[in-house]
Amino acid sequence: MSVSSSDSQVTNAPQDAINDFWESLITKKPAKVTKIFPSSLYAHLLPPKNQPGTSTGKNAAESYEAAAAECRSRVKRAVRECHRVNEKFTDMEFNIEDLSDKNCLQGLKHWYNDRPAATGSSVSPERLGSALSTLIQADVLMQNAAPFDFVAASKVLTNAGFDNNDGPSPGSVHRVDWIFDKPQFEVDGFNSSDVVQGYNGDCWFIAAVATICSNPELIKKVCVEKDEECGVYGFVFYRDGEWIWTVVDDNLYLTQRDFDAYGDRYDPTGVKETRYKKNNQTGSEALYFASCADENEIWLPLLEKAYAKVHGDYDSIAGGISGEAVEDLTGGVTTKILTDRILSRERLWNELLEVNKQFLFSASSPGSYGDDSDARRGLALSHAYSVIKAVDAEDEAGKNHRLVLIRNPWGKRANAAMGEWTGPWADGSREWTPYWMDKLKHTFGDDGLFWMSYEDLLKRFDLLDRTRLFNEDWTVVQSWTSVSVAWVTGYLNTKFSVEIKKAGPTVFVLCQLDDRYFRGLEGKYDFDLHFVLQEQGAEAGECIVRARGAWFGNRSISAEVELPVGIYEVLPKIEASRDADAPDVHEVVTKVAERNPQKLRQIGLNYDIANAKGINEPTDEERKEKERKKKEDADKKKKKAEEEAKEKADFEAWKKEEKAEYEAWKREKSSREPKETPKESADKTEPEGGKAKKTEASASVATVEANDSVASPSTIVEDKPKRKEPATETEETKSEKTAAPKLKDDEESSYNEKAQKILDDDAPQDGRHPTAPSSIADGPGPSQPAHGRYPESAYARHPESVYGDVPPPPPPRGDRAIPDNAPKPWNAVCVLGLRVYSQDQEVSIKLVKPKNAEEGAILDVGDLPAGATM
């Protein structure tokens, strides 16, 4: 069926609805919050803006050496100050001494989320404890005669209230020399068997620590400086392409409260308190968070504390991917390997044999059937394990076996069959003969260590994290920017140009900011990264690498490839997911600023430092273009203001002229008012109703005149006599002709056309305007303004239009456009970076950006349709 052109409005209505939907959904020029606080408050702490042009590389060890040197310097300054004031070091930036201060335990969202309203009329334990405390302080109770200790009861109930709100929490805080009998930072070096997870859900981090402990030199690079006497310890971590440093004191959380936490207890000899401390608050087992297996070793809880500090709190490091923690501790690059997608198991095995040399590995168990409180064949589900060693060994008969040594970060079984592998090659299995026990130097024990075959490793774990390590032979170069992410996926117009001047292995890493450092301020969007590597000027579809992540929401995506000399392009592809229920950054900031400003300062600074990476200094061309556009906008604004002023002046002049003409017409009309005719005499005898109507009409006209308003054609003709064409010329018609000569036919036609056009131009769009009397076309009336004398837009700016006080009609619904600056649902911006590792010392990156923000949101999909899988 054909559709005529006259039906275009009807047939386009559904399309218009779709267009309006996208117009209201997508922001043309996306933007994000780049800083929480004014940069002037701490400008010296922010990294410098990215300079335009080409970024050159530096040795992979250079950033580490700079951070380590600054860390050592900071520790030494703290030690000097400790000796000066004769006090142990206290870290005021991460002070955990006050248990009621939850800033070091809870994340930002803890203060953003509203507490659930109390149900029922029952009094909470916390309120009851507070009430008892009030009674005790008022000294209205006879405590000595009471059957129980009211002070203790008050503290128990108050603490119970805190626990109910926040979940389990530490019982006390003490320094290392109070907790341990003979504290030592390390006992017999660093070993993967040292690590034991605590009450935090950071198995991924503890597994990573156990992994790098297989190479003691790696953990030594993290713990760079210490002074055990003063209690000050310095550590370095890798964050967003750079090494950072931090310093912590030796205060640690303990599980149990102090002996007299609930009040004074009768213990004249001190035996009870000594026994209580020995059993509950002494040694590694007394710690609330991670600990070392040795009862006097302290390096792991201090390392975990430092890692929590740089992220803001202990809650921020709960839950994660082990490979990412290995990156943070080594500066390496992690690749996620899904075990059901492995193409060459032989190639992967050869890489496993290089563990602790070129690569580090960790393994994650599937979480489809539960969390780490459940297990399959002894392996805790949704749990991270460390790969310690891989061996190719022959048995007595010469048969080859591929075996892997793995460790659970718990350091022990949760029960008889929970935490360690119970299949072939597990402790106590039939595969263990004296020959194998001696060959692999293995002993059975509840230590978290177990062996399994390579085949079972790939069958029982669904993910392997492989981290490539870099030494001083490698050069690294990086470039960061901010990109808008469209609702429809595709390759961005923003790309990176990489020049390689020496052939060899090259590692490309496309990454986004690590939002674990500013949990609670992530916003509504999650991003998934992909990229294509191709030669410069390559035809569409001719690429070297198509890199994609194992799942949605990866922190980085990498690819390793052998490249000859040349110039290569990295084309990013980003998929965004929007969580409508997640709070916007400004919502969290405004609420937490009132509830806990100290916590906001801590996390907000992390946010600002991270997002500063996405701010680029404009090039000279961009700066000139910006100035040119600014000048054009100023000129347009000035011109528009002048036009508006002229329009207003013209309009006022026209009003004045119309008023003068109308007044003149009234005066002339009054001077030639005809004598009373018989018809008018007859009108005097009309019924009272008719008189009332005429009086009402006359009053209406009088009101208009009294208000001195500009009359429209519909109001000025109330009193105009109806002009007739008499057959014979009487005295009345003579008088009328003298006052208003009859118009020629062509003149009258032209006049009427002009009058009608003015009415049509000025009429409201819905057709509703003050009703005009039928006599409007019959009287000469005041002259109408020439067409174009005042534009139609004048009525929109001047409510005192020719229609009196009637406001201008609203535009039709379809013409109501949403302002560009109004917030819209889709406004996704990702801070994106590319790091390149090469053995070419002259490797460089150049950022190639689109001309403007709107062009940056346009997708360049090459040979693939938007949204196609790679």
Sequence and secondary structure as in RCSB ss.txt:
>XXXX:A:sequence
MSVSSSDSQVTNAPQDAINDFWESLITKKPAKVTKIFPSSLYAHLLPPKNQPGTSTGKNAAESYEAAAAECRSRV
KRAVRECHRVNEKFTDMEFNIEDLSDKNCLQGLKHWYNDRPAATGSSVSPERLGSALSTLIQADVLMQNAAPFDF
VAASKVLTNAGFDNNDGPSPGSVHRVDWIFDKPQFEVDGFNSSDVVQGYNGDCWFIAAVATICSNPELIKKVCVE
KDEECGVYGFVFYRDGEWIWTVVDDNLYLTQRDFDAYGDRYDPTGVKETRYKKNNQTGSEALYFASCADENEIWL
PLLEKAYAKVHGDYDSIAGGISGEAVEDLTGGVTTKILTDRILSRERLWNELLEVNKQFLFSASSPGSYGDDSDA
RRGLALSHAYSVIKAVDAEDEAGKNHRLVLIRNPWGKRANAAMGEWTGPWADGSREWTPYWMDKLKHTFGDDGLF
WMSYEDLLKRFDLLDRTRLFNEDWTVVQSWTSVSVAWVTGYLNTKFSVEIKKAGPTVFVLCQLDDRYFRGLEGKY
DFDLHFVLQEQGAEAGECIVRARGAWFGNRSISAEVELPVGIYEVLPKIEASRDADAPDVHEVVTKVAERNPQKL
RQIGLNYDIANAKGINEPTDEERKEKERKKKEDADKKKKKAEEEAKEKADFEAWKKEEKAEYEAWKREKSSREPK
ETPKESADKTEPEGGKAKKTEASASVATVEANDSVASPSTIVEDKPKRKEPATETEETKSEKTAAPKLKDDEESS
YNEKAQKILDDDAPQDGRHPTAPSSIADGPGPSQPAHGRYPESAYARHPESVYGDVPPPPPPRGDRAIPDNAPKP
WNAVCVLGLRVYSQDQEVSIKLVKPKNAEEGAILDVGDLPAGATM
>XXXX:A:secstr
    GGGHHHHHHHHHHHHHHHHHHB SS      SS GGGSGGGS   B SSEEE EETTHHHHHHHHHHHHHH
HHHHHHHHHHT     GGG    TT  TTTS THHHHS      SS   HHHHHHHHHHHHHTT S GGGSSS H
HHHHHHHHHHHHHHHH S   EEEEHHHH SS BS SSS  GGGEE  SSS HHHHHHHHHHHTSHHHHHHHEEE
EETTTTEEEEEEEETTEEEEEEEESEEEESS  TTTTS    TTSHHHHHHHHHHSSSGGGBSS EESSTTB HH
HHHHHHHHHHHTSSGGGSS  HHHHHHHHH  EEEEEEGGG S HHHHHHHHTTBTTTEEEEEE   TT  TTSE
ETTEETT EEEEEEEEEEE TTS EEEEEEEE TTSS SBTTBSS  STTSTT TT  HHHHHHTT    SSSEE
EEEHHHHHHH SEEEEEE   TT EEEEEEEEEE  SS  BBS EEEEEESS EEEEEEEEE  GGGGTT   SE
EEEEEEEEEETT  TT  SEEEE SSSS SEEEEEEEE SEEEEEEEEEEEEE TTS  HHHHHHHHHHH HHHH
HHHHHHHHHHHGGG B   HHHHHHHHHHHHHHHHHHHHHHHHHHHHHHHHHHHHHHHHHHHHHHHHHHHHT   
  HHHHHHHTS HHHHHHHHHHHHHHHHHHHHT    TTTTTTT       SS  HHHHHHHHHS    HHHHHH
HHHHHHHHHHHHS TTS      GGGGTS  S    TTSS THHHHH SS TTTT       GGG    TTS  S
B  EEEEEEEEEES TT EEEEE  SSHHHHTSB  TTS TT   
